[in-house]
Amino acid sequence: MKRIYIDDKLYHIAKDYAKDPFARRRKDFKRPPVLLQELYAALPEEDASYREYVQKIIDEYEDLNCLKPSEVARTKRKFDRILPEADLGKIFTIEGESAKFYDLIIKALRYDDLRKSDYIRNSGYLGLSIKTCVYCNAQLAVVVEKTAGGTQAKFQLDHIRPKSKYPFLAISFFNLCPSCGNCNSVKNDNSVKFDLYTEDSKDDLNPFLFYVTKDSIVKYMKSYDEECLKVGFLSTDGYQALSKDHDKNFSITGIYNTQKDIVAELIQKKEIYTESYKRHLAKQFKDLFKDESIINRLIIGNYDTVEDIHKRPMAKFTQDIARQLNLIK
Ligand SMILES: [Zn+2]
């Protein structure tokens, strides 16, 4: 729902991650370069180009793990020259188990282990604090999966470039973005216009806007029937290509028009929390409300700044509507 600019600090963090995404694991945990080496040895000698593909991932392991979006196309062309994309699905049988070539790479890169725990540990450490789906912001980016012993909560990660076509980016920092189970499954291998990361400092980092239509607010104020409320979704650049693409792919207006009760509550709060009442609260609870942001958070029940949109579901929607209503600045 918001973009993240790759500044020097973030790139430095990505480079640090790239050296060893499993840095917090024990020493005897087999790292991907070792497993890739084993995969290389297990592939038949006559499939030289497949071996070469694996060798290239080993050689460029660190660089690939922090590859910037602008470098992806050039790198992909190099990999395609070794092995065309159409050949990545070839089945190999290794130690009695058959699997597609790209799945063998993903396994060797230990993608499953990364999303189980390392991404969560690292994302806190990375300071990104993304806990919600970056596409819809309506849900947490966590799914529960069955395990032999019961269930386990895992981070759901979307690969911006699909791993069946870009297996070498399966654990690459800027290719991973937290998403909910719904958005991940509807997006599948499609590409969408919205990119989580940008290298252009002039890009608007907050490119979407939720709003409630004015006439629907008027109707609501007469009847207090929240079904009267109508939620809309725009791109802030004035061209609606981005918001239309996002809406088409993830049904954003469909999702948020089921959340009219939040809008109704914000309208009611606007009536209650006048500026003088807010000042009164700030004065009465000065230890509690050290800055205005905390009062705003309490009033709207969510984060009130753009930077924090990905910290809690519905933050973007709640902020935009609260701002439209002048409940927060
Ligand atoms: Zn989602």
Residues whose N, C-alpha, C, O or C-beta is under 5 A from the ligand:
A	BS01	ZN	C133 Y135 C136 N137 C180 C183
